[in-house]
Amino acid sequence: MRNILMTVMMLIVVALLFSTIINDADVGLRQKIKAKGDTANTNVLNLNAGP
């Protein structure tokens, strides 16, 4: 019973860490990756436009 409780508590901690570090809408890692991808996409499109 104690092993199950510890496992459930660890899963809760992992879920909370994921939601605060990775999935945060304002400053999360997902938002930073999206911003960098948008910047890279814009740079590539500007290269294709040419002079």
ABEGO torsion letter per residue (X at the ends): XAAAAAAAAAAAAAAAAAAAAAABAAABAAAAAAAAAAAAAAAAAAAAAEX
